[in-house]
């Protein structure tokens, strides 16, 4: 069954601020499929839990993370896991390209070189063909973003950048 993606809307100032950090974008990725506690997020990202709490709270307050039912930790302490809401896919955030690029580079640095599949293509297109290309790429990403997650599937990350070629 395919989920229906909402029409993208412009981010509010608070939402744009929340997404203006490579660390916060990585938090959303960590919490994409499985709820994670603040401590688990910090451990995965190699950060201090106290520092992470500020980012987790901001993402929760702006609706990008959602607190899940509390659970008991290994020592009996109450823990609150967080799950990404996927809201970031449904909004448009102008001028976040550099943050997305930084996030991609941080994550790609953690992947063995033989597992990083990249491509680079130079095109010279009419405005009509450029729009057609961009629309087809967006439709393809939306199509796969709408698929339900397969519990047996392997997690993948896709980064796509389209820009005018400054070299020619």
C-alpha positions in Angstrom: 0.0 0.0 0.0 1.3 3.4 -0.9 1.0 6.3 1.6 -0.1 9.6 0.2 2.5 12.4 0.5 1.1 15.7 1.6 1.6 18.7 -0.7 4.9 20.3 0.4 4.5 23.6 2.2 7.0 26.3 3.2 8.6 25.7 6.6 7.8 28.1 9.4 10.8 30.0 10.9 11.0 27.6 13.8 10.9 24.6 11.5 13.5 26.0 9.2 15.7 26.7 12.3 15.2 23.2 13.5 16.4 21.8 10.1 19.3 24.2 9.8 21.7 21.8 11.6 23.5 18.8 10.2 23.4 17.3 13.7 19.7 17.6 14.0 19.2 16.1 10.5 21.4 13.2 11.6 19.2 12.8 14.7 16.1 12.5 12.5 17.9 9.8 10.5 18.9 7.9 13.6 15.2 7.9 14.8 13.7 7.2 11.4 12.7 3.5 11.8 13.2 2.7 15.5 12.5 4.8 18.5 15.7 5.9 20.2 16.2 7.5 23.6 18.3 10.6 24.0 21.2 8.4 25.4 20.9 6.0 22.4 21.0 8.9 20.0 24.0 10.4 21.7 25.8 7.1 21.7 25.1 6.5 18.0 26.3 10.0 17.0 29.3 10.0 19.5 28.0 13.0 21.4 27.2 14.0 25.0 23.6 13.2 26.0 23.2 16.5 27.8 24.1 18.4 24.6 21.8 16.2 22.5 18.8 16.9 24.8 18.6 20.5 23.5 18.5 19.2 19.9 16.0 16.5 20.7 13.7 18.9 22.5 13.8 21.4 19.6 13.0 18.7 17.1 10.1 17.5 19.3 8.8 21.0 19.9 8.7 21.6 16.1 7.1 18.2 15.3 10.0 16.5 13.6 10.4 14.0 16.5 7.6 12.4 18.5 8.0 11.1 22.0 6.9 7.4 22.3 5.5 5.7 25.4 8.1 5.7 28.3 9.9 2.5 29.0 12.2 1.3 31.7 15.9 1.3 31.0 18.5 -1.3 32.1 18.8 0.2 35.6 15.1 0.7 36.0 15.2 4.4 35.1 12.3 5.9 33.0 13.4 6.5 29.4 11.6 8.2 26.7 12.3 7.0 23.1 11.7 9.3 20.1 10.6 8.5 16.6 11.0 10.7 13.5 7.6 11.8 12.1 8.9 12.2 8.5 7.5 15.7 8.5 10.7 17.0 7.0 9.9 15.3 3.7 6.6 17.2 3.5 7.9 20.8 3.9 10.2 23.0 1.8 13.1 24.7 3.5 14.8 27.3 1.4 18.6 27.7 1.7 19.2 24.4 3.4 21.4 23.0 0.6 24.7 23.5 2.4 23.3 21.9 5.6 22.1 18.9 3.6 25.5 18.7 1.9 27.3 18.8 5.2 25.0 16.1 6.6 25.7 13.9 3.6 29.4 14.4 3.9 29.4 13.5 7.6 27.4 10.4 7.0 29.3 9.3 3.8 32.5 9.6 5.7 31.2 6.7 8.0 30.5 4.4 5.0 33.2 2.1 3.5 34.3 3.5 0.2 33.2 0.4 -1.7 29.7 0.8 -0.4 29.3 4.4 -1.5 27.6 4.5 -5.0 27.9 7.9 -6.6 27.4 9.5 -10.0 28.0 12.8 -11.5 26.5 14.0 -14.7 26.7 17.3 -16.7 23.8 18.2 -18.8 22.9 21.1 -21.1 19.1 21.3 -21.3 16.4 23.6 -22.4 14.2 25.1 -19.7 11.5 22.7 -20.6 13.7 19.6 -20.5 15.3 20.9 -17.2 11.8 21.2 -15.6 10.9 17.7 -17.0 14.1 16.2 -15.5 13.6 17.9 -12.1 10.0 16.8 -12.0 10.8 13.2 -12.8 13.5 13.1 -10.2 11.2 14.5 -7.6 8.4 12.0 -8.5 10.9 9.1 -8.2 12.0 10.2 -4.8 8.4 10.8 -3.7 7.4 7.3 -5.0 10.0 5.6 -2.9 9.5 7.8 0.1 5.9 6.7 0.2 6.7 3.0 0.3 6.2 1.3 3.7 9.4 0.3 5.3 10.3 -3.3 5.0 11.4 -4.6 8.5 13.8 -7.0 6.7 15.1 -4.2 4.4 18.5 -2.7 4.6 18.6 1.1 5.4 19.8 3.3 2.6 20.4 7.0 2.3 19.9 9.0 -0.9 21.4 12.5 -1.5 20.6 14.3 -4.7 21.9 17.7 -5.6 20.9 19.6 -8.7 22.6 22.9 -9.4 23.7 25.1 -12.3 27.2 24.2 -13.5 29.6 27.0 -12.5 32.3 25.5 -14.7 30.8 26.1 -18.1 
